[in-house]
Amino acid sequence: MDPFGRFLADLIPLFNDMPAWLAITITGLIAGTLLLVFMAVFALFAVYLERKVSAHMQDRLGPMEVGGWHGWAQTIADAVKLLAKEDLIPKNVDRILFKAAPMLVFGATTAAFGALPFSADLIPADMNIGLLYILAVSSLVVIGILMAGWSSNNKWSLYGAMRAAAQIVSYEIPIALSLLVAVVIVGSLNMSDLVRFQDGTIFDWIFLKYYGLGFIAFIIYFVASLAEVNRTPFDLPEAESELVAGFHTEYSGMRFAMFFLAEYANMFLVAAIATSVFLGGWLPPFPVLDFIPGAVWFVGKSLFLVFIQMWLRWTLPRLRVDQLMYTCWKVLTPFSFAVLMIVATLIII
Amino acid sequence: MAQYFRNIYETIATVLIGMGVTFRHLFTKSVTLQYPREQRELPSGTRQKLFVNIDDCIGCLQCEKACPVSCITIETIKAEKDEDLGETSNGKKKRMYLTRFDIDMAKCCYCADCVFPCPTECIYMVPEFDFATYDRNDLVFRFSNLSDEKHKELIEREKAKEAAKQQPPEAN
């Protein structure tokens, strides 16, 4: 049984008496519900954080009214507004694809969340190919985006979708290569093995290993992951000033909210992968801090990376398409190859 | 090749500099004023809402005549000889009952031309600018402070006078 199943069985002894198929179904349902709630709450929090960070970086205040203290309920109010909005589908869209696209994007993101190691016990699905699974499933997002853009029957949407496809497919290569560095060091694709390997102090984490090569791999992964989730400076697929809103131009109300939720959940997803592969996952930086639960460390580190994503977004302008491709093919890919080769050689020696 | 590495170095360096700038701004005091609760003090010459100190008004109609958009409407009734309406604060004798002194701020063009001719300086602008309403009629500000009974009484008296003028006194 999965670690999460064992964790639940320890918590509720009733699980041990059930037939295995029922126990697995129930644990799966519980894990899925928890993940959905986590994603929704995280998206609300992250949107609020983004607005506050952007506001303060521009010497503004951001939302200050709804809910009293510093406008903490603003995003909740916005979410309720989006839920209550009219469900509008333009006349000339491909209705089936148009409706399926947000579900696919959202579903792929949720599925990838299932393999994240929140702590030693809280891994909804502890697979021996966890990292590969996450990369594979989260790549489905690009199909959803392409579906949304194409079915919208709108030139802005199509441009956005084409850019998204080109960008995400290109940047998957440096992402995979930089993660391979860690995989080569650890010798496993299992997410919890990747984390357990880094047990010890902060200096055992992969991003500080192999004479700075781990750090280069981490930076390459981080930069490429920004492009993977369409964040500034790589937000060409939804560039407001050029493409209205990119692939989700024609979406409104609930369907737009699903894209938005998936986008913010994806931000957390790439930050969480970076956390568990390079930054020691649920492990504290020093064993002294062991009394704080692992999930807090994991979410805390991921939130810190999400904050850096926001920080970059409100610092840098958008790249041109050719600069985007240059960065990927002429800088990130060769560097990640070089790092991978050197690390592999060092390991063999 | 050297240019390639220099470009990478410059990219990283400038991105870090930019991040430093934004990080500093994260902790600087924001310039936003929470408007309805905090308000900036406006310069002294600002032209805003009109106000009439009706106790000082002598009903000379100078402001009404000066108004380029006719937003001031004044109606007066002359006091009787034996009535004493008191004096204004700068010593002018008041001779008129002001039955009506309306300013339609919806029409007002904020030129302040009415402020200067006033001999008793009783019409002036007060520092208040956020008086938007849902009904345009709410923007008509009425400054006459006569009570309803007094108003009625004065109007009847005026009617009686009028009637007396129309009908020449009968010979007796």
Interface residues (C-beta under 8 A of the other chain):
Chain A: V53 A55 H56 M57 Q58 D59 R60 L61 M64 W311 L312 W314 T315 L316 K330 V331
Chain B: Y4 I8 V15 G18 M19 V21 T22 F23 H25 L26 F27 T28 K29 S30 V31 T32 Q34
